[in-house]
Amino acid sequence: MIQGQSYEVQGLLNAGLDKNEQPIYVLLYNLIIQNKNEEQIVNKFQSYLQQFRPFKGFVLIVCSQDDTEMKAMDVKNLIKQTIQKVNSQQLKRIDKLIVISNNQNYGKKEKTIPFSLQMLLKDKIHLINNTSFLNLYDIELHQSILRFLCNQIEFQEQQPFYGRELASYPIGQSGLPVFLEEILQFYINNIDYLRKQGIFRLSGSHDEEIKLVDQLLQSNYEAIKISDPDVIATVLKNSLINLKTPIFPFEIYQILRDTDPQVPTKEFIDMFSIFFAHLPKVNRLTIFRLIEFIKFVAKFENENKMGLYNLSIIFAPCFFRANNNSFTFQIFNSKY
């Protein structure tokens, strides 16, 4: 988490992971009441829960950023307007619902939590007086978050790892996103992994994927070196497949659909040269580097059973996000 000027959604924080590797989300009572943005909160909260499938559920904290005393009935109304509107299947994944109030006479759980949510969560609901009690639940909030909650420090939420623009990732000296260059270099330095049958076709552990992504968000690229190669491959593919704008932007899709893949190679290359000239620099460098890497992986086809055809099927969605994938594969495989 980093400090900055504003929130992505005022009143909702994605506060990282607790000691048990569970995602923590914080609803800021005072800001939600002030901004009356309950619908935004619900939509963003659901998008968080869809981004990963928490393998041990998640923690939800309701508290206030300022010294205003929260009243039980007001919190109950806030929960009805936000939490209860979230998909019930997602709510079942709440492992702990913690309400923090500095009001010593706050009231009982029955006055704070709607009855239907009480029935759903049962013994997962906890009312505490201040953040120091979070240690009882093995929850450590980052110091910048604690300072923010106590002192009203301006706060900029960290972007999620997936679903961003390519250029929004930290860029290295090569002109590529640092995580991408580090991942490709990992395989170049460990060629034996590229000989493994089904490399890039097999998915890694989802639990380990979450852990690696969390480290990459903290710019800990050393974590790549100690991760499972299938997990690294999963992060590579998911980061590119889920880009906000595909490496090849949507605008050129119709032109490509209208292009005969059997045109002479020189004409095909000339056409792509025009496309590349109009792409952002990071996109161009990423395309060239990935294609170079894919061709390198294909050299081990006799061992990994992943020739250019199979690799094109795996990597095509990393370049294009089209409905007719067979078209994409044909273009990619026929020329590269």
ChimeraX attribute file (.defattr): number of C-alpha atoms within 10 A of each C-alpha:
attribute: neighborCount
match mode: 1-to-1
recipient: residues
	/A:1	18
	/A:2	12
	/A:3	15
	/A:4	12
	/A:5	9
	/A:6	11
	/A:7	15
	/A:8	14
	/A:9	17
	/A:10	20
	/A:11	23
	/A:12	22
	/A:13	23
	/A:14	19
	/A:15	20
	/A:16	18
	/A:17	19
	/A:18	17
	/A:19	11
	/A:20	11
	/A:21	18
	/A:22	19
	/A:23	23
	/A:24	21
	/A:25	21
	/A:26	20
	/A:27	25
	/A:28	19
	/A:29	21
	/A:30	18
	/A:31	17
	/A:32	20
	/A:33	14
	/A:34	10
	/A:35	10
	/A:36	15
	/A:37	16
	/A:38	20
	/A:39	12
	/A:40	16
	/A:41	23
	/A:42	19
	/A:43	14
	/A:44	15
	/A:45	20
	/A:46	17
	/A:47	11
	/A:48	15
	/A:49	19
	/A:50	11
	/A:51	12
	/A:52	14
	/A:53	15
	/A:54	18
	/A:55	13
	/A:56	14
	/A:57	19
	/A:58	24
	/A:59	22
	/A:60	21
	/A:61	20
	/A:62	19
	/A:63	22
	/A:64	23
	/A:65	19
	/A:66	15
	/A:67	13
	/A:68	12
	/A:69	15
	/A:70	18
	/A:71	15
	/A:72	21
	/A:73	16
	/A:74	14
	/A:75	20
	/A:76	17
	/A:77	14
	/A:78	21
	/A:79	20
	/A:80	16
	/A:81	17
	/A:82	19
	/A:83	19
	/A:84	16
	/A:85	16
	/A:86	17
	/A:87	12
	/A:88	12
	/A:89	8
	/A:90	15
	/A:91	20
	/A:92	13
	/A:93	17
	/A:94	21
	/A:95	17
	/A:96	18
	/A:97	19
	/A:98	19
	/A:99	25
	/A:100	20
	/A:101	22
	/A:102	16
	/A:103	16
	/A:104	9
	/A:105	11
	/A:106	19
	/A:107	13
	/A:108	10
	/A:109	16
	/A:110	12
	/A:111	15
	/A:112	21
	/A:113	23
	/A:114	17
	/A:115	14
	/A:116	10
	/A:117	17
	/A:118	15
	/A:119	10
	/A:120	13
	/A:121	18
	/A:122	10
	/A:123	11
	/A:124	13
	/A:125	17
	/A:126	13
	/A:127	18
	/A:128	16
	/A:129	16
	/A:130	13
	/A:131	18
	/A:132	10
	/A:133	13
	/A:134	16
	/A:135	11
	/A:136	8
	/A:137	14
	/A:138	11
	/A:139	19
	/A:140	18
	/A:141	17
	/A:142	15
	/A:143	10
	/A:144	14
	/A:145	21
	/A:146	15
	/A:147	15
	/A:148	16
	/A:149	19
	/A:150	14
	/A:151	12
	/A:152	12
	/A:153	16
	/A:154	14
	/A:155	21
	/A:156	16
	/A:157	20
	/A:158	18
	/A:159	15
	/A:160	13
	/A:161	18
	/A:162	18
	/A:163	16
	/A:164	17
	/A:165	14
	/A:166	22
	/A:167	14
	/A:168	10
	/A:169	16
	/A:170	14
	/A:171	16
	/A:172	13
	/A:173	8
	/A:174	11
	/A:175	16
	/A:176	23
	/A:177	20
	/A:178	17
	/A:179	22
	/A:180	21
	/A:181	18
	/A:182	17
	/A:183	19
	/A:184	17
	/A:185	13
	/A:186	16
	/A:187	18
	/A:188	15
	/A:189	11
	/A:190	13
	/A:191	12
	/A:192	11
	/A:193	17
	/A:194	22
	/A:195	19
	/A:196	17
	/A:197	16
	/A:198	17
	/A:199	18
	/A:200	24
	/A:201	16
	/A:202	14
	/A:203	17
	/A:204	18
	/A:205	13
	/A:206	16
	/A:207	15
	/A:208	16
	/A:209	21
	/A:210	20
	/A:211	15
	/A:212	22
	/A:213	22
	/A:214	18
	/A:215	15
	/A:216	17
	/A:217	17
	/A:218	11
	/A:219	13
	/A:220	13
	/A:221	17
	/A:222	11
	/A:223	15
	/A:224	19
	/A:225	16
	/A:226	10
	/A:227	15
	/A:228	16
	/A:229	23
	/A:230	21
	/A:231	24
	/A:232	27
	/A:233	21
	/A:234	19
	/A:235	25
	/A:236	17
	/A:237	17
	/A:238	16
	/A:239	20
	/A:240	23
	/A:241	21
	/A:242	17
	/A:243	18
	/A:244	14
	/A:245	16
	/A:246	20
	/A:247	23
	/A:248	19
	/A:249	14
	/A:250	12
	/A:251	8
	/A:252	10
	/A:253	15
	/A:254	9
	/A:255	8
	/A:256	15
	/A:257	13
	/A:258	8
	/A:259	13
	/A:260	10
	/A:261	16
	/A:262	10
	/A:263	10
	/A:264	9
	/A:265	12
	/A:266	9
	/A:267	10
	/A:268	15
	/A:269	13
	/A:270	11
	/A:271	13
	/A:272	12
	/A:273	11
	/A:274	10
	/A:275	13
	/A:276	16
	/A:277	10
	/A:278	10
	/A:279	14
	/A:280	13
	/A:281	14
	/A:282	16
	/A:283	22
	/A:284	18
	/A:285	16
	/A:286	20
	/A:287	18
	/A:288	11
	/A:289	15
	/A:290	17
	/A:291	15
	/A:292	12
	/A:293	15
	/A:294	18
	/A:295	14
	/A:296	15
	/A:297	23
	/A:298	20
	/A:299	15
	/A:300	18
	/A:301	19
	/A:302	11
	/A:303	14
	/A:304	19
	/A:305	16
	/A:306	25
	/A:307	18
	/A:308	20
	/A:309	15
	/A:310	17
	/A:311	23
	/A:312	22
	/A:313	18
	/A:314	16
	/A:315	20
	/A:316	21
	/A:317	20
	/A:318	22
	/A:319	20
	/A:320	20
	/A:321	20
	/A:322	14
	/A:323	8
	/A:324	9
	/A:325	13
	/A:326	12
	/A:327	14
	/A:328	21
	/A:329	20
	/A:330	15
	/A:331	18
	/A:332	20
	/A:333	15
	/A:334	13
	/A:335	11
	/A:336	12
